[in-house]
Amino acid sequence: MPAFLKVKPERIPTIIWASALFGVWLPTYLPQATVGVQAEVVAHFSPFTIGLMFALYGIALVLARIPIGLLGSLVNQKKLMMIGLSTTCLGLLIVPLAPHAISLFVSRIFLGIGTGFWVIYTVFYVQHAASTKGEAMAKISLAYGLGITLASLMGGIIVNYWGWLAPFWFGAGMSSFSFLLLYFLPNTDTNSQTSFSGKKVLTLLLNKQLLIVSFIAMVAFFVAFSTIWGLSQNYAYNTFKMSPLWLGVLAFAAVAAYTVSMRSSHWVREKLGTKRALSLGLGVLGVATFLVPSAQNMMTLYFLHACMGTGLGIIYPILMSLSIEQETTSYSQTEAMGIFQSVYAVGIATGPFLSGQLAETFGIKSVFLINGVVVIISLVFTQLLFKQNGNL
């Protein structure tokens, strides 16, 4: 390889961060702000079918994340990340290349699998970053937050000017660019090629702290993918007749708040303690979700979604950090992160599916009311878990 293409070791975290931003999160979420309305208006999907479409993303995550997490310690991590980018690119290209209703389903499956490789990015970045584990987790989470924030606004603008298929083309181009970034990355796996240990996985599955934080994350993402990244866009379209541009602004309001609060979650945890920080985040998320049907205008809807994003952003990095804090080796950290992300992906899968059924049976307002109640119940349950198991 020519000398000018060689990447210095200290540049590796930056390359990984940029690849995660432009290769995983921006492309995956560019269509997200409008794809629900696209499915309703163009493909004529019912609320139940829209919920099923969104659920396929989570189902793919559930099926992919634990195997990917295990492979992260057995296979070259650079190769795994490149496979993930290729999968994401394929999931985006299939919609414009085969513009049929079924392509929306297939696309969600491939995008879910591609996002499953995020566990590799997370652990790889933490291993190479010159900072503490908590700080490194917050920084790589920022790539995720910034990516989905920009994608939310950009997706609405792109659809407004170039049509429903344009975000898929743009996203495929970004994934291809990130593939080239990773291609020139040196092979610097820090993990030893440890053989698979079923006993170690079983030990992790019985780890109380990992199970508790995974449960909290599952509930939070159950609600988030039922609303913010689910039926919120359809609710806004049918209630306030929002154009694709303003749907993008709605998603941006939620996700921008999510990103900002993720960046400050480490500080919130230091000031309030783990228990109070998680309680604050869950409380804000639950109350704001419950109040969405009471919104009388677009500005109130934007504000409530910003509050939802804030609550989610406070708890997510804390939960990620808690999921691996007790593990000392890169191998066990990769496994623990894979289990954590697979468990909360159950919420990503079941949330849209069940909420689609609710919307079709009781109306779309019921989605927000019931999801708000679910978060408040989980908050009480979390308090009981803390009382039984002590502060995490």
C-alpha positions in Angstrom: 0.0 0.0 0.0 1.4 3.5 -0.9 2.7 5.4 2.2 0.3 8.2 1.8 -2.6 5.8 2.2 -1.4 4.2 5.4 -3.4 5.1 8.5 -1.4 6.0 11.6 -2.5 4.1 14.8 -3.7 7.3 16.5 -6.0 8.0 13.5 -7.8 4.7 13.9 -10.5 5.9 16.3 -11.3 8.8 14.0 -11.7 6.5 11.0 -14.0 4.2 13.0 -16.0 7.1 14.2 -16.4 8.6 10.7 -17.2 5.2 9.2 -19.9 4.7 11.9 -21.4 8.1 11.1 -21.4 8.0 7.3 -21.6 4.3 6.7 -24.0 3.0 9.3 -26.3 5.7 10.9 -26.7 8.4 8.2 -27.6 5.9 5.5 -29.8 3.7 7.6 -31.9 6.6 9.0 -32.1 8.8 5.8 -35.3 7.1 4.8 -36.6 6.7 8.4 -38.3 10.1 8.8 -40.6 9.4 5.8 -40.7 5.7 5.0 -43.8 5.1 7.2 -45.7 7.7 5.3 -44.2 6.4 2.0 -45.6 3.0 2.9 -49.0 4.5 3.7 -49.3 6.8 0.7 -47.4 5.0 -2.1 -47.7 1.3 -1.1 -51.1 1.7 0.6 -50.1 -0.2 3.7 -52.5 -0.4 6.7 -51.2 0.7 10.2 -50.7 -3.0 11.0 -48.6 -3.6 7.9 -46.6 -0.4 8.6 -45.9 -1.7 12.1 -44.9 -5.1 10.7 -42.5 -3.3 8.2 -40.8 -1.4 11.1 -40.7 -4.6 13.2 -38.7 -6.5 10.6 -35.8 -4.2 11.3 -35.8 -5.2 15.0 -36.4 -8.9 14.2 -33.3 -8.8 12.0 -31.3 -7.2 14.9 -32.5 -9.8 17.4 -31.4 -12.6 15.1 -28.1 -11.0 14.1 -26.6 -9.3 17.1 -25.6 -12.1 19.3 -23.9 -14.1 16.5 -22.2 -10.9 15.3 -21.0 -10.2 18.9 -19.5 -13.6 19.2 -17.9 -13.4 15.8 -16.3 -10.1 16.9 -13.8 -12.1 19.0 -13.2 -14.8 16.4 -13.0 -13.0 13.1 -11.1 -10.0 12.0 -13.1 -7.0 13.1 -12.3 -4.9 10.1 -13.7 -7.6 7.8 -16.8 -7.8 9.9 -17.4 -4.0 9.7 -16.9 -4.1 5.9 -19.5 -6.9 5.6 -21.9 -4.8 7.7 -21.4 -1.8 5.3 -22.1 -4.0 2.3 -25.3 -5.4 3.9 -26.5 -1.8 4.6 -25.7 -0.7 1.1 -27.7 -3.7 -0.3 -30.6 -2.9 1.9 -30.7 0.6 0.5 -30.3 -0.2 -3.1 -33.0 -2.8 -3.3 -35.8 -0.2 -3.0 -34.9 2.1 -5.9 -33.7 -0.8 -8.1 -36.8 -2.9 -7.4 -39.5 -0.3 -6.6 -42.2 -2.7 -5.3 -44.0 -2.8 -2.0 -42.2 -6.0 -1.0 -38.9 -4.2 -1.4 -39.7 -2.1 1.7 -39.9 -5.3 3.8 -36.7 -6.7 2.4 -34.9 -3.4 2.8 -35.8 -3.3 6.6 -34.4 -6.8 7.1 -31.0 -6.0 5.4 -30.8 -2.6 7.3 -31.4 -4.4 10.5 -28.7 -6.9 9.9 -26.3 -4.2 8.8 -27.0 -2.2 12.0 -26.3 -5.3 14.0 -22.6 -4.8 13.2 -22.7 -1.7 15.4 -21.6 -3.9 18.3 -18.3 -4.4 16.5 -17.8 -0.6 16.0 -18.6 0.0 19.6 -16.1 -2.4 21.1 -13.4 -1.7 18.5 -13.6 2.0 19.2 -13.5 1.6 23.0 -10.4 -0.6 22.6 -8.5 2.0 20.6 -9.7 5.3 22.1 -7.3 7.1 24.4 -9.9 7.8 27.1 -11.8 6.0 29.8 -14.4 3.4 28.9 -17.3 5.6 29.9 -15.9 8.6 27.9 -15.2 6.4 24.9 -18.7 5.0 25.0 -20.1 8.5 25.1 -18.0 9.5 22.1 -18.9 6.6 19.9 -22.6 7.1 20.9 -22.3 10.6 19.6 -21.5 9.2 16.1 -24.7 7.3 16.4 -26.7 10.3 17.7 -25.2 12.8 15.2 -25.8 10.4 12.3 -29.5 9.8 13.0 -30.0 13.5 13.8 -28.6 14.7 10.5 -30.3 11.9 8.7 -33.7 12.8 10.1 -33.6 16.4 8.8 -31.8 15.5 5.6 -34.2 12.7 4.8 -37.2 15.0 4.9 -35.5 17.6 2.7 -34.3 15.0 0.2 -37.7 13.5 -0.2 -39.3 17.0 -0.5 -37.1 17.9 -3.4 -36.2 14.6 -5.1 -38.9 12.1 -4.3 -39.5 9.0 -2.1 -36.6 7.0 -3.6 -33.8 9.6 -3.3 -32.8 8.9 0.4 -32.1 5.3 -0.6 -29.7 6.4 -3.4 -28.0 9.0 -1.1 -27.6 6.4 1.6 -26.1 3.8 -0.7 -23.5 6.3 -1.8 -22.5 7.1 1.8 -22.1 3.4 2.7 -19.9 2.9 -0.3 -17.7 5.9 0.8 -17.3 4.4 4.3 -16.4 1.1 2.8 -13.4 2.8 1.2 -12.5 4.4 4.5 -12.3 1.0 6.2 -10.5 -0.6 3.3 -7.3 1.4 4.1 -7.6 0.8 7.9 -4.8 -1.5 9.1 -5.7 -4.8 10.7 -5.2 -4.0 14.4 -7.5 -6.4 16.3 -6.5 -6.2 20.0 -8.6 -9.2 20.9 -7.0 -12.7 21.1 -8.6 -15.3 18.9 -10.4 -17.0 21.8 -12.5 -20.0 21.1 -16.2 -19.8 21.6 -17.2 -20.5 25.3 -20.8 -21.5 25.8 -20.1 -21.5 29.5 -19.1 -17.8 29.4 -22.2 -16.9 27.4 -24.3 -18.7 30.0 -22.6 -16.8 32.8 -23.3 -13.5 31.0 -27.0 -14.4 30.5 -27.2 -15.0 34.3 -25.5 -11.7 35.1 -28.1 -9.7 37.1 -26.7 -6.3 36.1 -26.6 -7.1 32.4 -30.2 -8.5 32.5 -31.5 -5.4 34.4 -29.9 -2.8 32.1 -30.9 -4.9 29.0 -34.6 -5.0 30.2 -34.6 -1.2 30.8 -33.2 -0.6 27.3 -35.7 -3.0 25.8 -38.6 -1.1 27.2 -37.1 2.3 26.1 -36.6 1.2 22.5 -39.9 -0.6 22.5 -41.5 2.9 22.9 -39.0 4.8 20.7 -39.5 2.5 17.7 -43.3 2.5 18.2 -43.3 6.3 18.2 -40.3 8.4 17.2 -39.0 5.9 14.7 -42.4 4.4 14.0 -45.9 5.7 13.9 -45.2 9.3 14.9 -44.7 10.3 11.3 -48.0 8.7 10.3 -49.7 10.5 13.3 -48.3 13.8 12.3 -49.2 13.3 8.6 -52.8 12.4 9.3 -53.4 14.9 12.1 -51.5 18.0 10.9 -51.1 17.1 7.2 -47.3 17.5 7.4 -45.3 17.4 4.2 -42.1 15.3 4.0 -40.0 18.3 4.9 -41.9 18.9 8.2 -41.9 15.2 9.0 -38.1 15.5 8.8 -38.2 18.4 11.2 -40.4 16.4 13.6 -37.9 13.5 13.6 -35.0 16.1 13.9 -36.7 17.6 17.0 -36.7 14.2 18.7 -33.3 13.0 17.6 -31.4 16.3 18.1 -32.6 16.3 21.7 -31.6 12.6 21.9 -28.1 13.4 20.6 -27.5 16.4 23.0 -28.7 14.5 26.0 -26.6 11.4 25.1 -23.5 13.6 25.1 -24.3 14.9 28.6 -25.6 11.6 30.1 -22.2 10.9 31.6 -22.4 14.2 33.5 -26.0 13.5 34.6 -25.0 10.2 36.0 -22.1 11.7 37.9 -24.3 14.4 39.4 -27.4 12.3 40.2 -26.1 8.8 40.5 -27.1 5.9 38.3 -30.5 5.2 39.9 -31.7 8.8 39.7 -30.3 9.5 36.2 -32.2 6.4 34.8 -35.3 7.4 36.7 -35.2 10.9 35.3 -34.8 9.7 31.7 -37.6 7.1 32.0 -39.9 9.7 33.6 -39.4 12.3 30.9 -39.8 9.7 28.2 -43.0 8.2 29.7 -44.8 11.5 30.4 -44.0 13.1 27.1 -45.1 10.0 25.2 -48.4 9.9 27.1 -49.1 13.6 26.3 -48.6 13.4 22.5 -52.3 13.0 21.7 -53.1 16.2 23.7 -50.9 18.3 21.3 -53.1 20.9 19.7 -50.5 22.2 17.1 -47.3 21.3 15.4 -45.1 23.2 17.8 -46.4 21.3 20.8 -45.9 18.1 19.0 -42.3 19.1 18.2 -41.7 20.0 21.9 -43.1 16.7 23.2 -41.0 14.7 20.8 -37.9 16.7 21.9 -38.7 15.7 25.5 -39.0 12.0 24.4 -35.6 12.2 22.7 -34.1 13.8 25.8 -35.4 11.0 28.1 -34.1 8.3 25.8 -30.7 10.1 25.4 -30.1 10.3 29.1 -30.5 6.6 29.7 -29.0 4.9 26.6 -25.2 5.6 27.1 -25.5 4.8 30.8 -27.1 1.5 30.0 -24.5 0.7 27.4 -21.7 1.5 29.8 -23.3 -0.6 32.6 -23.6 -3.6 30.2 -19.8 -4.0 30.0 -18.5 -2.4 33.2 -18.1 -5.7 34.9 -16.2 -7.3 32.0 -12.4 -7.0 31.9 -11.4 -8.6 28.5 -12.3 -7.5 25.0 -13.8 -10.9 24.3 -16.2 -10.8 27.3 -17.0 -7.1 26.5 -17.9 -8.0 22.9 -20.1 -10.9 24.1 -21.8 -8.7 26.8 -22.5 -5.9 24.3 -23.9 -8.4 21.8 -26.3 -9.8 24.4 -27.3 -6.3 25.6 -28.0 -5.0 22.1 -29.9 -8.2 21.2 -32.1 -8.0 24.2 -33.1 -4.4 23.6 -33.6 -5.2 19.9 -36.5 -7.3 21.1 -38.2 -4.0 22.0 -37.3 -2.6 18.5 -39.0 -5.6 17.0 -42.1 -6.0 19.2 -42.8 -2.3 19.7 -43.8 -1.4 16.1 -45.6 -4.7 15.6 -47.8 -4.4 18.6 -48.3 -0.7 18.2 -49.4 -1.3 14.6 -52.0 -3.7 15.9 -53.1 -1.1 18.5 -53.4 1.7 15.9 -55.5 -0.5 13.6 -57.8 -1.6 16.4 -58.1 1.4 18.7 -56.8 4.3 16.6 -53.3 5.8 16.4 -53.7 7.9 19.6 -53.8 4.8 21.7 -50.2 4.0 20.6 -48.9 7.0 22.5 -51.2 6.6 25.6 -50.3 2.9 26.1 -46.6 3.3 25.4 -46.5 6.2 27.9 -48.1 4.0 30.6 -45.6 1.1 29.7 -42.7 3.4 30.4 -44.1 4.6 33.8 -44.8 1.0 34.8 -41.2 0.1 33.9 -39.9 3.0 35.9 -41.7 1.6 39.0 -40.4 -1.9 38.2 -36.8 -0.5 37.8 -37.0 1.1 41.2 -38.0 -2.3 42.7 -35.1 -3.9 40.9 -32.6 -1.4 42.3 -34.0 -1.9 45.8 -33.5 -5.6 45.6 -30.1 -5.6 43.9 -28.6 -2.4 45.3 -27.2 0.5 43.2 -25.6 -0.7 40.0 
